[in-house]
Amino acid sequence: MNGRKARALRRAARRMTAGLPSHKLVSEVGRQVAVPTGKLDAKGKPVMGFAEVVGTARHAPTCTRAVYQKLKRVYGHTNLGALK
């Protein structure tokens, strides 16, 4: 992909998301995982504690950056002149 195509895709992404934020990170929900504490209970079984595992931060699907990445994935290897 050359600079001309990248500029055209960025311009299209800006037009498609007018009035929306350019970069907006959204954190997916994390989860709790059982982790052994190293102690044993009265029956000799390990005592488990819970640790919070953080979710992944991704771009919101309506922000300009996510739309540009989607356009790049779709039109990255196509000839834009042939689409006219």
N, C-alpha and C positions, 0 to 999 in steps of 0.2 A: 504494500500500500504506500503510495507516494504522498507528498505533502498536499497536493491539490485535492486528492480524494479525502484526506483527513480533514482539510479545511471545509470541504463541502459537507461532510458528515457532521462536523461540529456545528456548522451553521444550521443544518437541518434539525439537529438535536435541540439547539437553542430556540428555534421556531416552534418546535413541538411542545416545549416545556416552558412557554412564556409565563412569567409570574410565579413559577415554582422555584424552590431552592436549587442551586447548582450542585452542592454536595451536602447530603444529609445522611449521616450514618445511623443505621437502625440496628440495635442489638437484638439478636434472636434470644429466645428464652433459654436460660441455663437450666441445669438440673442438679439434683443432689445424688452423690455417689457414696456408698457405704465404704468406710475406710477403717481398718483395724487400728485400735488405739494402743495395742501392745500389752494390754492388761487382760486378765482372765477373770471370769465370773466364778461363782461358787461351784459350778459344775465343771469348770475347766475349759469352757468355751471362750473364744476371744470376744471381748467387748467391742462392738462396732460403733463408730461415730459417723456422722454425716458431714461431708464437705461439699461446698457449693462449687460446681464447675461452671465457669463463665461461658456464655454463648458467644457466637461469632458475630462480629460487627460487619454489616454489609451496607451497601448503598440502598436507600429507599428506591423502589422500582420506578417512581415517578420523577426522581431528580435527574438533572441534566446529564450527570456523569453516567448513570445507569442506562439512560436512553442512548447515549453515545456509544457505550460498550455494546449494547444490543445491535445498534445499526452497524457497528464495525464488524460484529460477528456475522451479520447477514450479508452486508455488501462489501466485505473486505476483499474478497477474491473475484468479484464480478466486474465487468466492464461497464462503468456508469454511462458511457457514451452510447452503448447498445440499448440502454433502458429508455432513452428519449423517444 
